[in-house]
Amino acid sequence: MSDTGQTQDPLGLNIPMPTGTAASSEVPWRPPTRLVRNPSTGEFIEYSGPGIVDSAGNVMQDEAGNYMLEYDLNTEPVKLYFSLDPIQRQTLLDVMESKGASVGTPDRDIRAIGQLMTYANNLGRDYETTLRMLDQMLPDKEEQKPRYRVSSSQNLRAVFDEAAKATIGRGFTDEEMARAISGYQAGERGVQSVESGVVESMASPEVYGMDFARQVAPTEAQAFTYLGFMDRTMKKAASRVV
């Protein structure tokens, strides 16, 4: 095993330790030991110094030929987002989303890439190797199912029963009542699930119950309306008899 000095800089790269003055000023990266390939011998040597090591064991260099201490989190996520082809970008984002990152808009996608590069800086690996490591090591996040508040089935049953009697002259059957309650609560969930825009609230249970009664028993609703009309007519005529 090499001593600490040799392990930190086995190839004589003379990469200085991070001073905390770059984009990650509050986090001087201290990556763990990695295997770096010696270009002279082709052998892999333990290396615990700073820098981004790719999957081939090379310490990566920037466009100017300087060894990369880290990914600049202010600029690199944006550059990578626009440089990847759509399939590569979506593959990366799919993995990040499965690990809990929020994606779906350019801003969110770039933030997710920034999170990946933060992991990469901590590990001292290129983002592609880091992505594979995250995919293998971190469990997928279970998607949290939304919770909705709906009206009490017991309350709806009472209101719908009165609405049906006032509309078709009888209460709902068990099957009709179950459908009415299920439909109303589904509507309430639908209203709550809309994320943006103008959303009209559900009708009151009374109004919904009467409309539902007309839908399931239109003939009975017409007959009951007619009987009600005749009843009012007869009462009005009787009141005129002296």
C-alpha positions as CSV (number, residue, x, y, z in Angstrom):
1,M,0.0,0.0,0.0
2,S,1.4,3.4,-0.9
3,D,1.7,6.1,1.8
4,T,-0.7,9.0,2.0
5,G,1.4,11.3,-0.2
6,Q,1.8,8.7,-2.9
7,T,-1.8,7.8,-2.8
8,Q,-2.9,11.4,-3.2
9,D,-0.7,12.1,-6.2
10,P,0.7,8.8,-7.6
11,L,1.1,10.2,-11.1
12,G,2.7,13.5,-10.2
13,L,-0.2,15.4,-11.5
14,N,0.4,18.2,-9.0
15,I,-3.4,18.8,-8.6
16,P,-3.9,21.2,-5.7
17,M,-6.4,20.4,-3.1
18,P,-9.7,22.4,-3.4
19,T,-9.5,25.7,-1.6
20,G,-13.2,26.3,-1.5
21,T,-13.1,29.3,-3.8
22,A,-15.0,27.7,-6.8
23,A,-18.7,27.1,-7.3
24,S,-18.7,24.7,-4.4
25,S,-17.0,27.2,-2.0
26,E,-18.8,25.8,1.1
27,V,-17.8,22.2,0.2
28,P,-14.1,21.4,-0.4
29,W,-14.5,18.0,-2.1
30,R,-12.7,15.2,-0.4
31,P,-13.4,12.2,-2.7
32,P,-12.6,8.6,-1.6
33,T,-9.8,6.5,-3.0
34,R,-10.2,5.6,-6.7
35,L,-8.1,3.6,-9.1
36,V,-6.3,5.8,-11.7
37,R,-4.6,4.5,-14.7
38,N,-0.9,5.4,-15.1
39,P,-0.6,6.4,-18.8
40,S,3.1,5.4,-18.8
41,T,2.6,1.8,-17.6
42,G,-1.1,1.2,-18.1
43,E,-1.3,0.0,-14.5
44,F,-4.0,1.2,-12.1
45,I,-2.8,3.0,-8.9
46,E,-4.8,4.0,-5.9
47,Y,-5.5,7.7,-5.8
48,S,-7.3,9.7,-3.1
49,G,-6.6,13.2,-4.3
50,P,-9.0,15.6,-5.9
51,G,-10.2,15.5,-9.4
52,I,-12.9,13.9,-11.6
53,V,-11.9,10.3,-12.7
54,D,-13.7,8.8,-15.7
55,S,-14.7,5.2,-16.2
56,A,-11.4,4.4,-17.9
57,G,-9.4,5.6,-14.8
58,N,-8.2,8.8,-16.3
59,V,-8.3,12.1,-14.4
60,M,-10.5,14.3,-16.7
61,Q,-9.3,17.5,-18.2
62,D,-11.2,20.6,-19.2
63,E,-11.2,22.2,-22.7
64,A,-8.0,24.2,-21.8
65,G,-6.2,20.9,-20.8
66,N,-6.3,21.6,-17.1
67,Y,-7.2,18.7,-14.7
68,M,-10.7,19.0,-13.5
69,L,-11.0,19.4,-9.7
70,E,-14.8,19.4,-9.9
71,Y,-17.8,20.1,-12.0
72,D,-18.7,23.8,-11.8
73,L,-22.2,23.6,-10.5
74,N,-23.0,27.1,-11.8
75,T,-22.3,26.3,-15.4
76,E,-21.8,22.5,-16.1
77,P,-25.4,21.4,-15.5
78,V,-26.7,23.8,-18.1
79,K,-24.0,23.0,-20.6
80,L,-24.7,19.2,-20.2
81,Y,-28.4,19.7,-20.5
82,F,-28.1,21.4,-23.9
83,S,-25.3,19.2,-25.2
84,L,-26.9,15.8,-24.6
85,D,-29.1,14.4,-27.4
86,P,-32.7,13.9,-26.3
87,I,-32.5,10.1,-25.7
88,Q,-29.3,10.5,-23.6
89,R,-30.9,13.3,-21.6
90,Q,-34.1,11.5,-21.0
91,T,-32.3,8.3,-19.9
92,L,-30.3,10.4,-17.4
93,L,-33.4,12.2,-16.1
94,D,-35.4,8.9,-15.8
95,V,-32.7,7.5,-13.5
96,M,-32.6,10.7,-11.4
97,E,-36.4,10.8,-11.2
98,S,-36.5,7.2,-10.0
99,K,-34.1,8.2,-7.2
100,G,-36.3,11.1,-6.0
101,A,-35.2,14.0,-8.2
102,S,-37.9,16.4,-9.5
103,V,-37.9,16.6,-13.3
104,G,-40.3,17.6,-16.0
105,T,-39.4,21.2,-16.9
106,P,-36.1,22.6,-18.1
107,D,-35.4,24.2,-14.7
108,R,-36.2,21.0,-12.8
109,D,-34.2,18.9,-15.3
110,I,-31.1,21.2,-14.9
111,R,-31.4,21.1,-11.1
112,A,-31.5,17.3,-11.3
113,I,-28.3,17.3,-13.4
114,G,-26.8,19.6,-10.8
115,Q,-27.7,17.1,-8.1
116,L,-26.0,14.4,-10.1
117,M,-22.9,16.5,-10.5
118,T,-22.8,17.2,-6.8
119,Y,-22.7,13.5,-6.2
120,A,-20.0,13.2,-8.8
121,N,-17.9,15.9,-7.1
122,N,-18.2,14.1,-3.8
123,L,-17.3,10.7,-5.3
124,G,-14.6,12.2,-7.6
125,R,-16.1,10.4,-10.6
126,D,-17.5,11.6,-13.9
127,Y,-21.2,12.1,-14.1
128,E,-21.8,8.9,-16.2
129,T,-20.0,6.6,-13.7
130,T,-21.8,8.4,-10.9
131,L,-25.2,7.9,-12.6
132,R,-24.5,4.1,-12.9
133,M,-23.4,4.0,-9.2
134,L,-26.5,5.8,-8.1
135,D,-28.7,3.5,-10.2
136,Q,-27.1,0.4,-8.6
137,M,-26.7,1.6,-5.0
138,L,-29.8,3.7,-4.3
139,P,-33.3,2.1,-4.2
140,D,-35.9,3.6,-6.4
141,K,-38.2,6.0,-4.6
142,E,-41.7,4.8,-4.3
143,E,-44.1,7.2,-5.9
144,Q,-46.2,8.8,-3.1
145,K,-49.9,8.4,-4.0
146,P,-51.8,11.6,-3.5
147,R,-54.4,11.8,-0.7
148,Y,-57.8,13.4,-1.3
149,R,-60.5,14.5,1.1
150,V,-63.9,13.4,0.0
151,S,-67.4,13.7,1.6
152,S,-68.5,11.1,4.1
153,S,-70.3,8.2,2.4
154,Q,-72.8,8.2,5.3
155,N,-73.7,11.8,4.9
156,L,-74.0,11.4,1.1
157,R,-76.3,8.4,1.5
158,A,-78.7,10.5,3.7
159,V,-78.7,13.5,1.3
160,F,-79.0,11.4,-1.8
161,D,-81.9,9.4,-0.3
162,E,-83.9,12.6,0.2
163,A,-82.9,14.0,-3.2
164,A,-84.1,10.8,-4.9
165,K,-87.4,10.9,-3.0
166,A,-87.9,14.5,-4.1
167,T,-87.1,13.7,-7.7
168,I,-88.5,10.2,-8.5
169,G,-90.7,9.6,-5.5
170,R,-88.6,6.8,-4.0
171,G,-85.2,6.2,-2.6
172,F,-82.3,4.9,-4.6
173,T,-81.7,1.1,-4.8
174,D,-78.5,-0.2,-3.2
175,E,-76.8,-0.3,-6.6
176,E,-77.9,3.2,-7.6
177,M,-76.8,4.6,-4.2
178,A,-73.4,3.0,-4.5
179,R,-73.0,4.5,-8.0
180,A,-74.1,7.9,-6.8
181,I,-71.7,7.9,-3.9
182,S,-68.8,6.6,-6.0
183,G,-69.5,9.2,-8.8
184,Y,-69.6,12.1,-6.4
185,Q,-66.4,11.2,-4.6
186,A,-64.7,10.6,-7.9
187,G,-65.6,14.1,-8.9
188,E,-64.3,15.5,-5.7
189,R,-60.9,13.7,-6.3
190,G,-60.8,15.0,-9.8
191,V,-61.3,18.6,-8.7
192,Q,-58.5,18.3,-6.1
193,S,-56.1,16.6,-8.6
194,V,-56.0,19.6,-11.0
195,E,-52.6,21.3,-10.5
196,S,-53.3,24.6,-12.3
197,G,-56.0,26.7,-14.0
198,V,-59.5,27.6,-13.1
199,V,-61.4,24.6,-11.7
200,E,-65.2,24.6,-11.0
201,S,-66.1,23.1,-7.7
202,M,-68.5,20.1,-7.4
203,A,-72.2,20.7,-7.3
204,S,-73.8,20.3,-3.8
205,P,-74.8,16.8,-2.9
206,E,-78.4,17.8,-3.1
207,V,-78.1,19.0,-6.7
208,Y,-75.9,16.1,-7.7
209,G,-78.4,13.6,-6.1
210,M,-81.4,15.1,-8.0
211,D,-79.5,15.1,-11.3
212,F,-78.3,11.5,-10.8
213,A,-81.9,10.5,-10.0
214,R,-83.1,12.0,-13.3
215,Q,-80.3,10.1,-15.1
216,V,-81.0,6.6,-13.7
217,A,-84.8,6.9,-13.7
218,P,-85.8,9.5,-16.3
219,T,-89.3,8.0,-16.8
220,E,-90.0,8.0,-13.1
221,A,-88.7,11.5,-12.8
222,Q,-91.1,12.7,-15.5
223,A,-94.0,10.9,-14.0
224,F,-93.3,12.2,-10.5
225,T,-93.0,15.7,-11.8
226,Y,-96.3,15.3,-13.6
227,L,-98.0,13.9,-10.5
228,G,-96.6,16.8,-8.5
229,F,-98.0,19.2,-11.1
230,M,-101.4,17.5,-11.0
231,D,-101.5,17.5,-7.2
232,R,-100.8,21.2,-7.1
233,T,-103.5,21.8,-9.7
234,M,-106.1,19.8,-7.9
235,K,-105.3,21.6,-4.6
236,K,-105.6,25.0,-6.3
237,A,-108.9,24.0,-7.9
238,A,-110.3,22.7,-4.6
239,S,-109.3,26.0,-2.9
240,R,-111.6,27.9,-5.3
241,V,-114.6,25.8,-4.4
242,V,-116.8,27.6,-1.9
